[in-house]
Amino acid sequence: MRASRRIGSILLAIIAAFVAVGTPAASRANVIAEWDEKGINLLRSLPNYPAERIMGMMHCAMFDAVNSIERRYQPYLVQFVAQPATSKEAAAAAAAATVLGTVDQKTANETKAVLVEYLAGIPDGAAKLEGIRLGEAVAAKVLAARVNDGADTPDAYRPRTTPGVYVATSMLAASTWPNVKPFALTRPDQFRPGPPVPLESREWVTDFNEVKDYGRRTSDKRTAEQTEVARFWLMTGPGAYHPFARQLVIAKQMDVLDSARFMALVSIGLNDAYIAVFDAKYHYNFWRPITAIRNGDIDNNPATDREATWQPTDNTPMHPEYPCAHCIVSGALAGVVKATHGSEDIPEIAITSTTAAGVTHRWTNMTRLTDEVANARVWAGFHYRFSTRVGTEMGRTIGDYVVKNVMQPTQTGAR
């Protein structure tokens, strides 16, 4: 929490600066969408799931700060007394900056500069100062609630081996994440799925051979369009799905509070999806296609053949296979969208991939998004079809659960 106190002093310095020096008013875009983008940029060096955790805290803090002013929803964590005239923009920005400034010194310094620039566009006065104080206070409560949530637990993953036998020594990803406290779920295994399909089953043969044929690095069955889809979704983490949610906020013309609630629900859904999927992955410890295909002669199924040199389209992620993480995350986003907007049909959203240079995809329906993500992970050679189906459905269930269990309207007439 030393970083939190550091940001507190930064914000006090900013308050003093704005009291002393007047600044012009400026036209503001949606503060929630703006700080979502700023947050992702500031966290660009973090791995996906720790970055998503910070984004989750940031959005919960922004929501509770803005909701303290307007009070149309139950708080995620805390609700302070605030005058209706308090600046929502200043409150949201200060809340976001307080959370982001706790990551490390470099991020704190960058956040300070970003916050000063943002606050310069808000007219000076009591509304602005009260907003800054409110945002900082709310963020401090959210940060305190996530202390010792398991995110900093030392990695104690034990590789399976026999005495003297070498195993790969690369560090696995997110092996401690099954023990992280969820944001909305009651426990990490609340929606843990049943086991993978039996290796003796016909479904195993079908899915084994599909990923073997379509997910290989050089495939004569995968089309150029399918290869593009596979590479498009090599992007992961907040940078993959938050831009989608931001565009929906703008397209739906949500006000500040509804934007804050929607983005917080999305962030909570994505966080809890990561926790739930890593719980399942490390519980079942199921082999990846590259392992299964190179060992196709030991699964006691004569319909699966070993291919000694098989390689996937790209490097396989460093964690167990089942279920598909990209699928559960896209499913969680779809579940939140449907539960909050009543439909899977959406205004057109366009996303440009960071892993397929210059490629932009568009969607007007959430099922089309989740289907594309599922296909991408098979065509990349990372997942079996049954794993994508389970992951997508698991994510949808989590997204729906989040919307129905946190940040509920305070009255039936609320927007």
N, C-alpha and C positions, 0 to 999 in steps of 0.2 A: 504493500500500500504506500511505500515511499513515493512511487511514481504518481499515485493519486494526489498526495500532498503537493508534489511538484506542480502538477497541473492546476491545483487550487491556487497556488501563488501566481502562476501564469495568468489565470483568469482575473485575479484581483488586480494585477498590473494592467491588464487590458481595460478593466473597468475604470481604473484611475486615469488611464490615457484618454478614454472617451469622455470622461467628465471634464478633462482639461481642454480637449481639442474637439471642436465641432466637426461633424462629417456630413456630407450631402446624402440625401435619400436617394435610393436607386431602385429600379424595378427588380423585383425578386422572382425567381422561378420557384418551383416547389422545393422547400427547404429539405424535406425528407429525401426526395430523389437526389438532390444535390449532394447531401452528406453521405448517402449510400455510395455514390460514385467516388466521392473523396475518400471515404473509408477504404474501399477496395484498393484504390491507388496507394494509400498510405500503408496498407498491409500487404503490398505486392510481394514482399520477400518471405512471408510466412507460408508454411504448408497449408493445404486446403482446409483441414478440419480445425486447427487452431485459429485460422483466420475467420472461419465461419462462427466460431464461438465468440470471438471479439465482436463480430458484426451483430450477433444475436444480442449481446449485452448492450451494444450501442443502440440498436433499434428499440429494445425494451426501455432503455433510459429516455430516448426521444419520445416514445409514446407516453410514458408515465408523466413526463414533463409537460407535454402539450395537453394531455388529458386532465392534468391538475388545473389547467386554466379553463377548459371547456366542460369537462366532467360529463361526457355522454356515455362513457363506458366504465366498467369496473377496471381498476388499475391492474397491471401485471403484478406489481409488487407494492408500490407506495403511491399515495396521493397527498400532496401538500396543499395547504391553503394558498391560493393565488388569486389576485384580482383579475377580473375578466379582461382588463385592458393590457395585461402583461403580454409582452411580445412573444408570440409562439415561435417565431423564427429565431429570436435570440435564445430562447429556452432550448429549442431543439439543437441548435448549433453548439451551445455550451455543453449540453448533455453528451452529444457525440464526441466533442473534443476531449472531454474529461475521460471518457472511456478509452479513446484511441491513444491518449497521452500516457497510458499506463503500460504500454507494450515494451518500450525500451527508450533510451535517451534519444536516439536518432529519430524515432517516430514522434516522440514528444516535441522535439525541435521543429520538425516538419509540420506537425499539427498546430503548433503555436502560430506559425506563419500563415497557415491556411485559415485559421480562426480569425486572426486580425484582419485579413483581407475580406472575409465574409462579413464580419460585424461592421466593417466600414460602410457597408451598403444599407445599414439599418439606422433610421433617424435616432439621434441621441435623446435621452430623457429617461424618466422613471420607468417607463414600460420596458425599455431595453435593458436597463440595469437590473430590474427585478427578474426579467427573463433569464439573464446570465446567471444570477444567483440561484434561481429555481432549477435550471438545467444542471448546474454543478451539484446541487444538493441531491437531486434525484439520482444522478449518475453515481454518486458516492454510495448510495444505498444499494443500487444494483450491483456495483462492484463488490461491496461487502458481502452480498448474498451469494456470490460465486466464489468466494475464497474457500479453498479446500474442497472444491467440487470434483476433484479427481483428475483434472486436466494436467496437473504437474506430477502425477504419480510416476516414479521411475519405471522404466521398461524392464519387466521381469519375464518376458516371453521365453519359454524353454523349447528350443528346437527338438524335434523328435529324431533320435539317433540311437545307435548302439555304440558301446565303448570302442574308441579308436577309429570310428568311421567318420569321414569328413562330410559336413553339410555346408550349404551356401552360407556365407558369413555376413551378407548384407543385412542391415537393420530393417526389420519389418515396419510397415507403416501402421500407426494407430493401434498398436497392440494393447495400449492402456485405455483406449477409448470405451471399451465395454464397461468400464468402471466409472465413467464420468456421469455426474448427476444430470439428468435431462432437464430441459427448461419447462416442459409441460407434462411429459409422460410420468407415470408413477414410478417406473423403474426401467432400466435399459432393455430387459427381456419381455416387456409387456406385450409386444406384438411379434415375438420370435416365431418364425415359421416352422413348419415341420421339416424333417430332414430332406436332403437332396434325393433325387430318384435313385432307386436301386441300380447297381451296376449290371445286374442280370436282366434288367427290363428292356423292352423294345424302345421306350422313350429315351433311355440312355444311348442306345445305338443310333437312333435318329439324330439326336442332338450332338453327339460325339462326331458323327460324320458330317453334319452341317458345318460346325465350326472348323473341322479339319479341312473341308473343301473351300469354304468361303472366307475363313479367317486367316488363311496362310499368307505369308508375306508376298509371294508371287502366285496368284491364283488365276487359273484359266476359266473359272466360273464366276468370280466376282466382277461385276461391271465397273466401268470407270465412275459411274454415278454412285455406286455402292462404296467404292473406295473413298470417294469424296466425303460421303456421309461418315464413314469410319474415322477419317482424319479430322473432320469438322468437330467431332465430339471427343477428340483427345484432350480438349480443354476441359478443365475440371474446377471445382471450388466455387467461391463466391463470384468470380468473374464469368462463370458460365451461366448462372441462373439469376443473379441479382439484376443484371441489365434487362432481362425479360420482365421481371416484376416492376422495375422502374418505368419501363415503357407503358405497361398497363396502367400504372398510376396516372401518367400523363394522358393517355388515350381516354381513360374514364373520367378525366377532369375531377379527380378526388380533391376535396379540401385538405387542409393541413392535418387535421386530426384523423380523418379517414385514411389518408395516405400513411400516417404514422402507424395506425392500427394494422393496415394491410401489410406493410413492409415488416412490421414486427411479427405478425403471424407467419409470414413467409420465412423469416429468419429463424423463428422458433421451430417451424416445421423442418427446415433444412438441418438445423442443429440436431434435433431429436432423431431425424432420419439417419444421420451419420452415426449417432450413438447406437441406435437400434441395429443398423446393418453391421457395424463392427462387432457388436455383441453376438450376432448370428454367425458372422464369418469365423470368429475365433472359437465359437462353440463347436461348429461342425468341421472346421479346418479342412474343407474340401479342396481337392486338387484342381489346379488351373489346367486349361486345355494343353499348354505346352508340356506339362508334366504327364497328363493322361495320355496324350497322343504318342509321346516318346516311350510310354510304358503300356501301350495298348495290348501287349501280350500277357499282362499279369492281372487283368481285371476279370478273369474267368468268364469272359464273353467272347465267343468265337467270331462274332460279327464286328468286332473292333480290331483293326490292324495297327500294329506298331509302325510308326514312321520316325526313324532315328534322328533325322535332321530337320524335323518340322519347326518352323518359326512363325510367330504371329505377325500381323501387319506392323505392329509397333511393340515397344518393350512392355511386357506384362507388369501391371502394378504390383507392388511388393506387399501383398496381403492375401489371405485365402479367397477363394472364388465365390462361395455361395453365401448369400445371394448377391446380385449385381448392385453395386453401390450407386453408380450413375442412374440406374433405373429407379432405385428407391428415392433418390433425391428429386429426379424429375417427377416421379409419382407424387411426392409430398407437395411439390409446387402445384401440380394439377389438382390435388385434393383441396388445398387452400383456396385456389381460384374457384373451383366449383362450389365449395361450401360458402364462400363469401359473396359470390356473384350469381349463384343459382344456375349456372350453365357452364358447359365446357367450351361454348363458342365465345370467341373474344375478338376485339378489334385486331386488325393485322399487326403482328409484332415481327420485326426484322432484327436479326442478330448476325453480326459478322464474327466469324471464328478467329480466335487467336492462334489456332494450330493448323488451319487450312487457309493459307494466305489469300486474302481478298475475296473469300467465299462468304456470301450472305444467304441465309435461309430465312423463310417467312412462314408464319403459321397463323391460322384463324381458329384453331381448335386444339384443345389441350391433349386429346387422345392422339392426334397426329404428332404432337411433340413427343409424347412418351413412347409412341411406336417407333419414331425415328431414332430416339436414344437407344431403345432396346436393340433395334437392328444394328446400330452403329457398334455396339459392344460385341455382338456376334461377329460382324464383318471385320472388326479389329482383331479378332482372335483371342479375346479376353474372357468371354462368357459363353455358357451353353444357353440354349433357348429357354429351358425350364427355369434357369436362374433369373433370366430377365423378366419372365412372367411373374415369378414370386416377388422379385424386387419391386416391380411397378405397383403391384397390388398392395404390398406392404406399405409403400410410400403413400399411396392414395388414402389408405386407412389412417395413417399417422396424420396426414394433412387435415383430414376431416375431423379427427379427434381434437387436434389443436384448436381449430376454429370453434368447436363446440364446448371447449373447456376453459379457455382463458379469454380475458378482455371482452366479456359479454356486454351487450347494451344495458344501460342502467334502467331503461324503460322500453316498453314495446314500441313506442313511437320514435325511438332514436333512429337516425339514418343508418 
